[in-house]
Amino acid sequence: MQVEFLNCFNQYDIRGIVGKELTTKAAYQLGRLFALKSVVIAKDSRSSSNDLLIAFSKGLLDSGCIVFELEGVSSSPLLYFASFYLETAGAVMITGSHNPLEYNGFKFMKDGKPFYGEALKQIINNLVIDAVGSHQIIDLRAKYLQTLLKNIQITRKFKIAWECNNSGIAPLLECLSLLGEHLLLNISTDGNFAHTPPDPLLENNLDQIKQVITENKCDFGFAFDGDGDRLVLITSDGKALTSDQLIYLISLSIKNSEKRKVILDMKSSQILVEQLQKDGFEVIMVSGGHSIMKDKIVKEDAILAGEASGHLIINDSKYYPLDDALYIALRLVEYLQNNPIIELQLAFIRREFKIPKSFDILEKIKAYNNDVSILNGIRKIYSDGWWLIRASNTENHILIKYEAMSQEAQNKIIKELLEFINMPLSLM
């Protein structure tokens, strides 16, 4: 089969511009190639997701697959839960996540584990079989919410704002019975994201929820991305915690766990790393990516995994080790009943930017091995700061990030970075 989605492969999923790189024909072909014995499928609220799901489902059915389709608009964590609950061989979420509206994509699970990287690319070599499958639409929202709350005790009345971002989180929150007053924003499953792009890590996208929190004197608020697996916490005074600060707050909530390992991606603040170590945790750093995080937290039997992009996982006996933003939010609500929001004080100067990929820089990254940890890039640590250079796994750029405790430290870091990348100061 000559596939139409060759340019859509990324490290962790298949993603592309709808109608140009990712068509319904490509979705059908993808279903034909991924036809396991049983697959549960779901979609986000994007206007293009339904057509892609229909085409993908037909590809599965024409290959003899047993197809379970989650009713309505879903979240990625709900799909992950459904895969475990139904014990399917595979699970696929049609979602563009936090990407601009013109994009969409497919996230995969196989045998209860993330399915990505080279293994995902190899599906183009799968044998296509003609057979007749079966299709069933199923609603697991009530069972999912029951499982989320099974080991969580929330007895305090909070006033909480929830930025649903027109995602599958909205219908879940509408079914969720929590004490207190809850202000749900942008609950319609509007596939055009009319109010703002669905990326809560961009500060400008949080203007509405910040205003709602301050005007209504909320205790705090949560913002989700387009498929409900990334989370941002906003305080009562309208300040959005960074992912590093949120990871630290979560670590306080599980500080008495017998498990002492925490997984962080290499973009994490060195201040966070050192604070977790001071608190008795063993920090294991890996290259970023939610799929890698989910694999690593199980392999290491770590208690917590956190990524700078907002993916967060708690791994204890209370729930599956999945990046489920709603579950994390509920765990935080439980913790904050008796504890304040403590903000980890980060470095005075923090910068992150991107430059185009170049062969020379990529070769330098591969060759550089002096006084650094090489984790799909270079992370160099000083007593008063650190810097990171790594190639993106999903986009055509090189990420540069640094933190400095003083202007003097920043000057030193910039000097070394400029020497390394051989680029003008204006790009810094």
N, C-alpha and C positions, 0 to 999 in steps of 0.2 A: 504494500500500500504506500503510495506517495503522499506523505502527510503534508498538511498545510500549516502546521504550527511549529515548524522547526526553529523559527526565530523567537519563539515565545518561551523557550526553556530558560528558567532562572535556577539559581542554586537550590531554592526551597519550594518552588512551585512552577506553574505555567501561567504566564501573564503577558498581555499584549493589548494593543489598541483594537477596540471592537470594530469589526467590519473591515479592517485593514490587515491586521496580523492575526486576529482571533475572530473567526467567522462561525456561523452555525454548522457549516460543513466541517470545519476543523473540530468543533465540539463533537459532532457525530463520529468522526474518525477516532477521536480520543476515547470515546466510549467503547468503540469496537476493540481498541487496543488494550484497554484497562478492564476488560470484562472478566472479573473474578467470579467465583461461585455466587457470592452475594455482596451487594454494595448498597450502602445507605448514602443518599445524596440530599443536598440542601442548597439553598440560595440566599444571598443577601438581598437588599432592597433595590439595587441598581436597576434601572429601566432595561438594561440589556441582559440581566441575569436569567429572567424567565425563559427567553428564547434559547439561550445557551443551555439551560437545564433540560429543556424539552429535547433538544437535539442530542445532547449527551446521553440522556435516558434512553432515547431510541437506539443509539449505538450499543448501549449495554443490553437492551432487550433483544436486538437482532443477533446478539452473540450468546443468548441463552442465560443471561444473568438474572438472578432474583434481585429485584430492585425495590428498596424501601425509600420512599420520598417523604421527607419531613414536611408537614403541612405548613403552608404560608411562608412568610419570611423568617429566616432562622439566623442564629449566630453560629460562628465556628465552634465555640465551646459546646453548644447544644448538639451539634453534629458529632463532636468527639464523644460526648456522653452517649449518644445514640449508638455509636459503633460498639462501645463496650456493652451497653445494655442489650442490644440485639445480637451481639457476638457475630457481626458480619466480617467477611474476609477483607472488605475494603470500605473506605469512606471518602467522599469527595464533596468539598464545599466550593460552590461557584461564588466567587467574591473578588472584588477589586480592593478589598480592605480599605486602607487609608489613601489609596492612589487617586489621582484626578478622575473625573467622571468618564472620560473617554476610554479608560482602561477597565479591564475585567480579567478574571483568571480562575484557576483551579488549584485548590489545596488538597493534598492526598494523605490518606493513611492506608496502611496495608498490614494486616495481622495485628492490629492494635498499636502500631508504631508509626511514627512519621515516615513518609515515603518521599524521598527527595534526592537531590544530587545526581550522581551517575546512574544510580538504580532507576530513577525516574526517567532519565534520558533514554535508557535502554528499552523502554516500552515500545519504541518505534520498530523494534525487531520482533515483537510478539506475533504469534500466529493468530490470524483472524479466523474465527469459527462461526459458521452460520447455524443458528438454532433459534428457538423461541423461548424467551424468558417470561417472567411474571412481574407485575408492578402493583405496589400497594402504597397508598398514602397513609401516613401514620402521624399522630399527634402525641409527642412525648413531653410536652412542656410541663404538665403537672407532675409527672414522674421525675423530671429533671430538677424542678424546684424543690420537690420533696427531698430529693437526695442532697441537694446543696445545703438545705437547712437541717438535715438530720442530726448533725453534731454541733450545731451553732445555737447558742442561747442569746437572744436579743430581747431584753425586757425594758430597756430605757426608751423613752420617747424623744427622738431627735427630729429636728427639722433639716431635711436633706434635699439639695437640688441634684437632679440627675440629668446630665446632658446625654440624650440617647442617640443623637446624630442620625435620626431617621433610620435607625438600624433595627435588627431583630431583637435588640435589648429591650426596646419599648414594650412590645406585647408581653415579654416576660415580667417586667416590672409591674405592668398593669394587673398581672395575675398573682403577684407576690404580696402577701399580707404581712406588713411590718408596722410596728407601733409608730406613732408620731405623725408628722406632716411631711409629705413627700411631693416635691415640685418636679414634675417630669417635663423636660423640654424637648421639643422637636420629636414628638412621638409618632407622627404619621410616617408610614413606610414610603416616604417620597423618594423615588428613585433618582431624582435630580439634585438632591442635597441643596435645596433652594436657599437655606439660611447660611450655610458655611460648608467648606470642604470637611470631610469626615476624618480629619487628622488632629487629635487633641494635643499632640506634642508641639504644635505650632501655636505660639502664644496668642496670635491674632484670632485664632479660631475659638478662643475661650472668652471673648468679650461678653457674650450674652449671659453665660452662666455666672461669670464674675459679678455682673450687674444684678442678676437675680439673687445671688447669695447675699450681697451687701444690702440691697433694698429690702429683702425679706428677713434679714437677720438670721440666716441659716447657720447651723452649727458647722457645716462643711458641705462639699459637693463632690460628685464624681463625674468624669467625662470619659466616654467610650469612643472607640474608633468605629469604622463602618461595618465590621463583622464581630465586634464584641470580645476581642481577645487582648486588647491593650487598654490600659487604665491610667488616668491622671486624677490626683486628689487636689481639690482646691480648698483652702482654709477659709475660716469665717471672715477674714479680712480681704478675701479675693486673691490670695497668692497661690499660684500653682506650684506644688512641689515638683522638683525635678525627679527623674527616675531614680537617681542615686539617693535622694532624700526619702523617696517612697520605699525603696528597698530597705533602707535603714529602719524606717518606722515598722515595717513588717518584721524585720529581724528582732525588734524589741518584743513583738507580740509572740514570738516563738523562741524566746531566749532560753527557756527552761527545757527545751527539747533534748532528748538524749542524742539525737543526731547533731553533729557539729560541723558538717560540711556545707558551704554555700558556693553556688556556681555563679560567677559573674562574667559578663563579656568584657573584652579587652578595652572597650570605650569607657568603662566605669571609672569614677574618680578614685585617685589614689588615697584620698582622705577617707572614702568609704571603705576601701580595702583595709587600711590600717585600723580604722575604728572597729570593723568586724573582727579583725584579729585580736584587738585589745579586749573585745567582749568574749573571747574564747572560741571563735569560729575558725575553722580552716577554710581559707579562700582558695578556690580553684578557678583559674581564668581560662576561658576558651574564646575562640573566634565567635562573633555574634551570629544570631540566627535562631529563631524560636524552635526549629526542628532539632538543631544541635543541642539546644538547652534541654529539650524534653528527653532526648536520648541520654545526655550526660547525667541529668539528675537521677535517673533510674539506675544507670550503671554505677554511679558513685554512692547511691543511696543517701544523697544529700537532702537536707531539710528545706532548702530554699534555692531558687534560681531566679536571677533577675537580669534583664537586658535593658540597655539604655533606651531602646525603642519603646519600652513600656510593657513588654511581655513579662509576666510574673508567675511563678509557680511555687506553691507550697506542697511539700511531699511528706504528709503524715497519714495516719490511719483514717483521717476524717473524710478524705476525698481522693479522687484519682490525681496523679501527678500531671496535670494539664495546665496550659496557659489559659485560664478561665478568669476573665476580668471581673465578672459578676461575683464569682465565688470569692475572689480576693477582696472585693468591696465589702461583701458581707462579713468576712473575717475581720476586716478593719473596723466595721461598725461594732462588732462584738467587742473588740479590744478597746475601742474608744469610749465604751460605756464607763470604764473605770480608770482611763488613762488619758493624758493630754496628747496632743499632736506635738511631737518633738521634732524640730527641723535640724537636721545635720548641717553644721556650718561648713560650707564648701570653700574652695579657694577664692581669693579676692578677684582673680582674673581667670576667665574661662572663655576659650575660643574654639570654634569648630567650623571648618569650611572644606570645600571640595575643589580639586583641580583636575583637569583632564588627565586620563591615563597616558603614560608615555613609557616606551620600552626601557629607556635609560633608568627611570625611577623604579620600575618593577624589578629590573636586574639588580639595582642597588639594595632593594628590600631583601631579595633572595640572598645576596652575598654578605649582608651586614650581620655580624654575630658577636659584636664586642660589647659586653656589659649590658645586654638587653635580653628580654624574653621575646622570642619570635613566635607569634601566634597569628599566622596569616598576616604578618606585618611586623612592625617594630614598635615596641613600647619602651621608652627610655625614662628612667626614674632618677630624679635628683632629690636632694634634701628639701628643696623649696619649690618643687614642681615636677612636671613630667610632660612628655609629648608622645604622640602616636602617629604613625603613618601606616596605612593599610589600603589595599585595593578592595573596592567594593565587589561583593559576590553577585550583586543583582543589577548594578548600574555601571555605566562606562565612566567611572571617575575614581580618583584616589582621595580618600578621606584623610584630613589632617586635623588633629585635635590636640590642644594643650591646656594645662592649668598652671598658674603661677601664683605664688604667695605674695609676690611683690613686683613692682615695676622692674627692679634689677633682675629678678629671676626671669621675667618675661623677655627682657632684652637678651639675656643669655640664650634662652630657648629659641627665640626668633633667629638669632645669629646662626645657631647650629642647624636649624631647619632650612634656612636659606642656603647654607653651604651644601646641605644634603640634596635638596631638590633642584638647586641651581636655577632659581627663578627670581624675578624681581620682587622687591619689597612691597610693591603695590598690591600684589596678590595675597599678602599676609594681612 
